[in-house]
Amino acid sequence: MSRLRQSQSEQLRSLVCRRDLLKVGPIALSSAVLPGFLHRSVSANVIPSATAKAKSVIFLWMGGGVTQLDSLDPKPTAPEQIRGTLNAISTSLPGIQFAEVCPNLARIANDLCVVRSFSHDSDDHLLSQVYTLSGRKVTQAQLFTEPNIGSIVQYLLGPRNGLPGYIAVPGITRPGPPPHNLFVGGWLGNQYAPFCVGGQPDQPDFTVGEKQDLPSPLMDEDLNPPELRFLQEMTIGRLERRSQLRSSLEQSLRDVEQSGALPAMEGHFGGAMNLLTAPQVRNAFDITLEPDAVRDEYGRTKIGGRCLLARRLVEAGARFVMVDYGYDPDYGNLWDIHNVPEQKFPHVSEMCKRGYSVAGIDKAFAAMITDLKQRGLLDSTLVVYLTEFGRTPKINSLGGRDHWGACGSMFFAGAGIQAGQVVGVSDKHAAYPLTRPYGPADIAATMYHCLGIEPETRVPDRQGRPSPALDHGHVITEALA
């Protein structure tokens, strides 16, 4: 090859790499997904401290407010107006009961550290969701300014094994109306927002569209990121021979520049290139490669598939995976069970039995924890189940429960956690903690601790001003091994 032709080839290859594969395969990468897709390819900013027990985190984030009384903190002796019609069942922990819709979690309770004194001072969805996603209290003016916990982890510890440092499965649900995207890099910058496997939501407002009275819990959801679907024969060599490649890439680049997404992609293209060219990385996102028996164990539901993908990603080396579930175009807002007529929900006790509600997360969560344990991954993976708040002890006149920040339940499992215990006690109606309350900042501090991140670690914002990784909160020492 002549020197001139070699130079042109190298220039074009550089263009493909740097200006990103914006036109690869049947689906072009839109500028809207670039901030999440083009991730940090440099080394980490900190070395985990000696407290590090977890190599990975699976953050089971159930946006909407899951009812504590009808899941992990039943009150069988309370009046029916408080306890509902569900029975309480024994768990593998002596004297500890869960609601009857959680038989699988009850069976593996010895692998869990349940916190029944989760509490904070807000009943507002958006404020509480940002608090649980970031560990930082915010005002209405700060809904998009604070980085998610996963964003801090990504910045400090970086990506691993060619996978983005913060992955959201699917990362497309939006509270509202109007819909709000709370999966953000905040003051760290858009490049630290999560890589969302669902791309951009087709229906960002979950309130839009007709909802069935009794939708099927069985959903074969496609979780293979659209950015990774390119024709197998579409190699870089073939792309170089396409006469229109340069003009297509240049136009895409202009679009990105106009959108303001260029800072997110500039200098971080290496991760995107690896995602597109490494079969082992692409395969990690494909749950259809799992045996039927495994998929059945998780449940062929949306939450089942999402938990299975989280396990696959951690097994492939992903550092921080958030499973997001709660705002759904098929089911509406699953956890916000006020039972207003347009929700078309039954009484809360009946709703929780449905395979896409509490019964569905019970099956999927238990299967994932058991699967991680059997594969030898639980000792290095921190699993955290969290929702923004609990629900009112008293069932309302419509048969639903309303917002209740004062008391809720969550759990830890896996790396760094003392399993087989319940931390905290709520009163006889699960209305208020009787022991020390733990809020979202304490959950975040515990997560950082298990990853070996000191909460006071300084992280520069986009203007270079140092901010602590976490501005308040304390590690829940009772939960630690």
Disulfide bonds with the S-S distance in Angstrom:
none
